């Protein structure tokens, strides 16, 4: 079944042609990604599909019986409404009934009437989906005003509402921005379901690899179609570019011969000669076209690193009663590459701000080497003046920039960073989101830092820029800290991780993100096996090993924890089933909910202690 037909679509941005005569189709169950450079018109295409902008020409047709849902880069909600009111603005009747049931559980409306409505619509399963989706995106206070949300929270709220509406076709513009890694992996699994149809713009290469059935590549105002995931796209693109290079070489050889012929021709020409002359311009065009695009070139002259880098000694920081850092110590080594991962709001950016001196710790101290020059890419600090021209942004820092082997003018440096000479005199206000981030990143790199800190550097950068940025960072000799939700970026560039576990605790892990997730899955697998078989005693050999590593008292505690975790998990499952049955009265619901929360807290506590002891078992 065809969901969407786009035929012969063209669009200008001002006087610049973004794309021309593009045609594609989306059928039920397809998961299609649109890949293009920043400023090529990806977001404009989404706006055309939404009906927010008209195309210059072409036709768009959605199937009349489907519901389409859009996630845009900058969602807009009424700031005076609560989360609850914002979600209710949807026309989804199931969603309204379930939210009313939640309000009734909290004592704000008639519970019996709410339960009758739930039973009438058979909404119990959907109610569990609502809880799962809202909790996944950390939306737990339905009475909070949307106006108090950060940009990231608003994006997550928009995504949650969209998924709850369960449209037939999802159109997603950068869906992984502002999601932490756990959220991204959950969303990846959700969108991979067979019954979900997606058109998305994303730079997340693991997302592209694991979800996509098709990729549309927009380049030089044309659309290329690739069947398969990201790996297949790279393979097809390489074949196309090699084919293009061969054709250009052939055309150049023909052009040389035709040029010699043109120079030898007398003024009086035959009809046959006139035809050959007319064809000369086509040959010339083919011979002089670029066989491949310019690439971003990043080159800096790094300041020398001394013996002492950065040292953190028992650093602690609280936000109100919430511990973000608890006596964290670490000594950075020369050329070290650290990735930082953890849930949103756990303190990652706070640690970065403490390292560079923007925030002071409550306790502990930071020692900096005398030669340290920080480069801090922070999206909250990206304040480019809208009325400045692109070249003025760079010249305000320096007219000439030292690089390895000499110096470059501001214009030369911008051209290497894919800002063509004519684009350098455009105002910042005309740049796309990705182009702004590329310009901001350049303003950081040209200061020649030897300790580079990148806080979510991949948001809205196109894949071409990301690939070259990664190549630059692989050759970078200074210290590097990366906070990113881009798993591919982390895997390629980091060899240590700071894992924020909550309550101010930071675990250091030797390895990249993929290795960390594999290690975590192995731990969870062991834990589940222990819960499933709590009565199995260790063999004599295992017991002897445990006794060597654990005291007798700790061994007894470990055995008891296994039994407690099993019993609590069983009780949790029973209570959850009772709540979902819809066959219990109001008083019982309150009692069961209270007990369920106690069990969840106990399980968290006991599982954490079990993990601590099991490391020595």
N, C-alpha and C positions, 0 to 999 in steps of 0.2 A: 504493500500500500504506500503510495507516494504522499508524504507529508508536506513537502515544500518544493516548489519549482522556481528557480531564478534564471531568467533568460535575457541575454544581451544587455546586461546592466552596465551603465557608465556613470561616473561621478567626478565632478570637479570640486576642489577646495580652493575657493577664490579663483585664480587664473590657472592653478595647477591641476592637471588631470591625474586623478588618483588611480582609476582603473577604467578599462574600456571593454565593452561587449563580453563581460564574464557570464558564464552559464554553468549552473550546477543543480543537482537534485538531491533531496534527502528522503530516503525511504524508512519505513518503520524498522526500528532496531539498529539503525546505523549510528555509529559514534564518530563524528567527523570533527577534525580540528582544522582551523585556518591559521596558516603560518605566513608571516610576512615581516619585513623590516618595520621599525617604528616610522610612522608617518606615511605608510603606504595605503592607509584607508581601511584598516580592519574595524576600528570602532565606528567609522562612518558607515560601513556596510551594516553593522548591527543596528545603527540608528535608522537606516533605510528600512530594514526588516521590521523594526518597531513602528514605522510610520511617522517617525519624528522628523525625518528629512526626506525630501523628494530626490529621486535620481534624475540625471540629465536625460536618460533614456533607458528602456528596458521594462521588464515585467516581473512582478513577484506574485506568486499565488500559493497560499496556504490551503490545505484540504479543509473543506467547510466543516467537517465533523470533529476536528481536533482542537485541543486547547494548547496554546503556546505560552510558555513562561520565559521571561527575560531576566538575566542578572547583569546589571550594568556596572561599570567601574566605580561610579560615585552615586549610589542610591540616595534618594531624597525621601524623607518621611516628615510628618508633622511633629515638630519638636515638643509640642505641648501635650501630645498623647503619650499614654503609658505603653509599655510593650504589649500588654493585654489588649488595649484598644487598637493598637496598630495591627496586631495579628487578626483581630476580629473584623477589620475593614475588608478582609477577604470575603468573597462570596461563597466560600466552601461551607456548606451546612454541617457536614461532619465535624469540621474543625470547631465551629461555634458551639456545637453540642458538647464536645469534649472539654473545651475551655470552661464552659458553664459548669460542668461536672467537677472540674478542678476547683472552681470558686466555691461550689457547694461543699466540697470536702473541707475547705477552709472556714466554713460557717457563714459564707456571704450570701447564700441563696438556699432555696428549698432542696434538700438532698434527695428526697423521694421522687420529686418531679424530675430532677436531673437524671436520676438512675432510670426512670421510665423512658426518658428520651434516648438515653444510651442504649437501652434494651431494644427500643423500637427501631433504631437505625443500625443495630448490631455494631456499635462503634467501639467495642472493648479492644479489639486488636489495633484499631487506628489510634486509640488513646495511648497505647503503649508505644506506637511509632512516634507520636507527638513528644512524649517524654524522652524517648531516645534521641530524637533529632535536636530538641532544645537543649538537652544536657550535653550532647556532643559539642555544640557550639557555645557552651558556657552561658546559656541564657536561662538564668534561674530565678530572677526577680521580675515577675510579670507586672509589678506595680511601679517599676522604675520608669522615669520619664526618658523618652528617646533623646531628648535634648541634652541629657547628661552623658550620652554615649560618645566614645571616641570613634574616629573614622573606621578603625578595624572592627569595633563592635557593631557598627551600623552595617558594614558589609556582611558580617556573619548573621545578623538578624535578617537581612534581605535574602540571604541564601537559605536560611532555615524556613522562612515563610514560603519561598519558592518551592522547596522540596515538599513542604506540607500540603501545598496546593495540588501536587501530583499532576503536573501538566503532561500532555502526550509528547510534546517536543520541548526540550530545554535548550535555550540559547544563552550561553555563559561567557561573559567577558572577564577573563582572568579570575576564575573561581578560587584558585588557591592562595591568592593574595590575602594576607591578614589571618590565615589559618596556621595553627601550629602543626607540627609534624603528625601528631596523633589524629587530628582532625582531617588532614589531607589523606592519610591512609584509610580512614573510615570512608571519606567521600569517594575515594578511588574504588573501594569495594562496592559502594552503593551504586555508582554510575556504571559499573561493569555488568550489572544485571541485564539479562537478555531483553527484558520488556521495556528498557529505557532507551529513548532516542535523544541524541545530543549533537548540537553544533557548538563548538567552543573555541575561544581564543585563549591560548595559554603558552607560556614559555617553559613550563615544568616538563622536562624531558622524560622523567620516569612516568609521569601522568600520561604523556603521549604514547609512551612505549606500552604501558599496561592496559590502556583503555581503548585506544583508537582502532577502528576498522578501516578508516580512510583519512587521508590528509590532503587538504587543498593548499597549494602554495601560490601566493600572489607575488609576482616578481615582474618588474618592468611593465606594470599595468596589465599584465596577462595572468591567467589562472592555469596552473598545472595541477593535474589530478593524479594522486598516488593511492593505489589500493594497498592496504596494510598499515602497520604501525610506524613508529618513528624510525626504527632500524631500516625498514623497507623504503621509507622516504629518503633517507640518506643514501641508500644504494642507488635508487632511481635518479636522484639529483646528480650524483657523481657521474652516472652514465650519460645523462643529458648534457652536462657541462663538458664532458670529454667529447661527445658527439659535436657539440657546438665549436669546440676548439679545432677539431678536424675540419669542419665545414669552413671556418674562417681561414684556415691555412690554405685550403683548396681555392677559396675565393680570392685570396691574396695572389696566388700564382696566376689565376686567370686574369686578375686585374692588371698585373704587370704586362701580360701579353696584349690585353686590350688597350692599355694606355699607349704602348708602342705603336699599335695599329692606328689609334686615333691621331697620333702625332704625324704619321706618315701619309694620312689621307689628303688627297687634293680637295680643293673647294667644291668642285662638281662631283656629286656623289650619286650612285645608283640607288634604286629603291631598296635593294638588298643591303647595301651599305648603310642606308638611313635606318633600317630596322636594327642593325647591329649597334649603331650609335645610340639609338633609344634604349637599348638593353644595357649600355655601358653604365648608366647611373645606378641600375639595380645591382650590377656587379660591384661597383664602387661602394655602395651602401653595405653589402654583405662583407666586403673585404675590410672595411674600416670599423665594423662594430666590435665591441669589447667581448672578448671570449669569456671573461669572467669579471665579476664585480670587484671594485676596490674593497679592500679589507681594512678594518680598524687596525691602526698600528699604535701601540702604547709603548712609550720608551721614556724612562726617567733616569736621572743620575742620583742614586740613593746616597743620603748622608751616611758617613761611616758609623758603624755600631761599636761602642766600647765594650769593655769586659762585663760591666754590670748593666743589666737590661731593666727589667721591672720586677720588683719583689712585693708580694702581699703577705702581711704578717697578721694572722688572727683577725681578719677584717669582718666586722659585724655591722648590719644595717637593718633597721625595722621601719615599716611604714604603718604607723599606728601600733596596733598589737600584732601585726603580721610580720614575721621574721623573713626577710629576703636573703640575708647572708648571715651565717652563724659561724664565726671564728674560722673563716676560710683563709688558707695559706697556700701560696704557690710562688715558685721562682721561675720566671721565664728564661729559656735558654736561647742562644743566638740561632736565628733562622727557624724558630719553632712555629708550627701551624696548628692553631687550636680552633675547633668548631664548638659553638655553644648551642645547646638544645634544651628545650623544656617548654612547659605550657605557657601560654600568654599570661602575663602578669606575675610571673614567678620571680622576677628580679634580674633578668638577663641584661636589659638596658641599664639598670641601676649599677651593675658591676662595671659595665663599660664606662659609665660616667664617673665612677669612683676612680678607675684606673687613670683617666685623662685629667682628673682634678675638677670636673664640673660639679661633683657632689662630694661631701665629706662623709666618711664612715662614722657610725656611732662609737665604735671601738676599733682598735687595731691601727696599723699604719701602712703606708705605701712608700716604697723606696724606689726612686727613678734614677737610672744612669744619667750621667752628665750629657751624653751625646744623643739622647733620645729625642727624635722629632716625630710627633704623632701625626698621622693622617686619619681623620675620623669621618667616615661616610655615614651620616645619620639622616634618615628621611625627615625627621622632625626639624632638622636644621637646614633643610633645602629651601632657602628663601632667596630665590633669584628675582631680581627686579623686573617686573613686567615691561617697563618702558625702556629697558636697555636692549641694545642690539647684541647679538650673540658674540661678536668679536669684542665688544666693549666689556663684556663680562670677564673675558680672559685678559684684556689689556689693563683692566683695573688691578690685576694681580701682578702682571709683568708684560712689558713689550716684547722681551726676548726671554726664552726659557732654556736653561741649560739642560742638555740631554747627553747621553753617552756618545762621545765623539764630537761634541761641539755644542751649537745652540740653534734653536728654531724660533722664527717669528711667531707671534700669536696666530696669524693666519695660516702658516704652515702647519702648526700643531693642530688647529681645528680641522684642517683638511685631512690630516692623518686620522682624525677621529670621526670621519665621515660627515663633516659639515662642509659641503661644497662652497667654493668662493661666493657664489650668488646667495647661498643660504646664510652666510656669516653676517650679512647685513639685515637679516630679518629680526624682528623684535621677539624677545623671549615669549611674549604673550601668544605668538603664533605657533609655538612648538607643541608637538604632541607630548603626552606624559612620558613616554620612553625617551624622547629626544631631550627633554628637560633633565631627566636622570642621567643621561649620558654626558650632558654638559656639566652637571653638578659633579659627577665623578671625575671629570677632567680637571675641574678646579681643585680637587683634593690631590690628585696624582702629581700635578705640576709643581707642588710645593716640596717634592722630593722627600717624602717621609721614609723613615727606616723602621717604623712600627705602625703598621697599617691596620685599622679597625674598620670593618665593614658590617654595618647593621642593616640587614635585609637589602643587600645590594642588587639582587636579581629582579625585584619587583618592576614589571613593565619594561625591562630591557628585552630587545628582540634576541633571537637565538644566535644570530651572527655576532652581535656584540658580546653575548655571553661566552661564546666559544673563544673569542680572541682575548677577552678579559681573563678567562681561565688560563690560556696559554701564557699571558703576561704574568699572572700570579704564580704559575708553576716555576717560572724563571726568577721570581722576586727573591732576593737574598735576605730581606729583612724579616722581622717577626710579623706574624699575621694572626688576627683574630676575626672569625666570621660568625655572625649570627644570621642564620638563614633557614627558611622552610624548604629550600630547594635541595632535595636529597642528592641529586646528581652533582650539584655544585659542591656540597659538603664532602661527598665520597671522593671526588677528584682532587680536592685541595687540602684536606685536613689529615693529620696523623694522630691527633689527640682530641678528646672531647671533654668539655665540662658539661655534665648532665645535671640540670637543676631538678632535684627530686622533691622539692617542697619543704616548707618549714625551715628555710635557710640552708638546707643541706645540699652540697654540691659534690657529686661523684666524679672523679677523674677516670677516664677510660682510654687505654692505649689502643687506637684503631680509629677507623672512620665510622660514619653513621650506619652503613650497611652491616658492618661487623658488630656494632653495638646492638642493632636490632636482632641479629641472629643470636647473639649471646643472651639477650633478654628473652627471646622465644624459648631458648633451651631451658632457662631458669623456670619460666612459666610451665613448660612441659613437665619438668621434674615435680613442680608444686602440684599440678593436676594429678599426676600419677600417685603422689603421696596422699592426696585427698581421696582418690578413688580406692586406694588400698591402704587404709590407715592402720590395719591390724597386722600387716606383714612386718615381721621383725627382721632386722638386718642379720645377714649370715655372720658366722663366727669371725670370718676374715674382716668383714665390714665393721663389726662391733669393735674388733681389736684396733682397727684404724681410727674409729671415732674416739675411742678411749685415749688414744695418743694425742688427739687434737683438742678434745673437749674434756672439761672436768666431769666428774661423776654427776654433780648437780646440774651442769649444763646439758648433759646427755638426757637426764630425766626430764628437764624442761623441754627439750626438743621433741621427745616422745610424746609428752603431754600436749604440746602445741599441735602436733599432727592430729591427735584425737579431737581436740577442741575445734580446729579448723573444719574438720569433716562434719562434726555435729552442727556447727553454726551454718555451714553451707547448706546442709540438708534442711534446717529450719528456715533459712532464708528462702529457699525454693518453695517450701510449703506455704509460707505467708504470702509470697508474691502471687501464687496461684489463687489463694483465697481472695486477695484484693481484686484480681482480674475476673473473678467469677460473677460478680454483680449480685450475689445472693446473700449478702450480709448487711446488717443494719448499720446506722450511723455510728452508734457507740462502739460497735465492734471494729469498724473501719478505723476510728481514731486510735483505739488500743493497738490494733495490728500495725498501723503506720508507725506508731511510737516505738513498738518493739522492733520493727524492721530497721528503723534508723539506728537503734542500739546495736543490733546485730552487725550492720554494715560498719559501724565504728569499731566494734570489737574485732571484726575480721581484718580491717585495715591494720589495727595495732598488732594482732597476733601474726599476720602474714609478714609484716615488716620484721618482727622479732625472729620469725622462722628463717627468713632470708639471711639475717645476720648470723644466726647459729649454723645454718646449713653451709655457709662458706667454709667453715672449719671442719665439717663432717667428712 
